[in-house]
């Protein structure tokens, strides 16, 4: 299966605050030995920037990030198809 959207942690920027682990309601991350890891990239909701928006140092990047993607609901201003009710998906 090809996944076109998933988070990547820039280890050079990461301060290991674990905000991404604690924020993600979809189980994309896991803490191991005090460090965050992307363990389930397929769980990341396409278009969700929730953890990236919360990261204080901008260490979360996304493979497949594109501004021309249109969510299933057709509204870029309120992506919440993941069911979390977080507006711009978990933002």
Buried (B, 14 or more C-beta within 10 A) or exposed (E): EEEEBBBEBEEEEBEBBBBBBEBBBBEBBEBEEEEBBBEBBEBBBBBBBBBBBBBEEEBBBBEEBEEEEEBEEEEEEEBBBBEBEBEBBBB
